[in-house]
Amino acid sequence: MRVVEAILTTALNGASKTRIVYRANLNFKMCHQYLEDLASKDLLKLMEDSPRRYMTTEKGREFLDHYSKRILKNLGFRRC
């Protein structure tokens, strides 16, 4: 889950595969597999204007929001 979070967070404003590899601490082969999987689930998309950049989709942003709320809840934080 932390890898998925790192990928989606890195790609919030668009990111190259290289940037995602370094931020998520992956090798290129593993990164490619994650990118394909996240794209197939509509959490990430390849940007149309730049074929080498990825962007987190609205569904991906919702996933990150729910994920962060769950982490905070598990840590004992209450909503403000």
N, C-alpha and C positions, 0 to 999 in steps of 0.2 A: 504493500500500500504506500510506503514511503517513496518508492520509485515512481509510482503513478502520480503521487502528489508533486514530486519534484519536476516531472515532465510537464504536467499541466500548469504548474506555477511558472515555470520557465517560459512556457509558450503563451502566457496570458496576453502579451502584446506582440506576439510573433517572435519566433526564434529559429535559427538554423539547426540542422541536425547536429552539427559540431558543438554548438552551444549547449544543446540538450544533453549530449554525451558527457560533457564536462560537469554540468550542473547536477546531473542525476548519477554521476559516477558509474557510467556504463561503458562497455566497449561498443563499437559500431554495430556489430552483429546483433547483440542483445537490444540495443536501442532500436534498430530497425524492426525487430519483432514487437517491441512495445508500441512503437508508432503505428504499425499496421493494426494491432489489436485495439488500440485506443481509437483509431480512425474508424474501424469497423463498428465500434460501439457509439459512434458519433460524439465522442468526447474531445476529439482533436481533428483538425482538418488541414490539408495542404492548401496554402494560400494560393488563390488563383492568379494574383498579380506577380507572384514570385514562386516558381515551382520548387524552390529549395528552402522555403520557410513554412513552419507549422504554426497554427494558431489554435488556442483552446476555444472550443465552441461554447455556446450558452449552456448546453447540457453539462459540459465539462466544468464550467464555472459553478453551476449548481452543485455538482458533485463535490468540488473543493469546499464550498460553503458548508454542506452537510458534514463532510469529513472533519473540517476544523471544529465545528460545533460538537461533534462526537468526542473528539480528542479533548477539548476543554471540559466537557462533562465528565469524562473518565478521570480527569485530573482533579475533579472536585470543584471546578469553577461554576458559578451560577451565572445565568444571563443577567445583564444589567438592564 
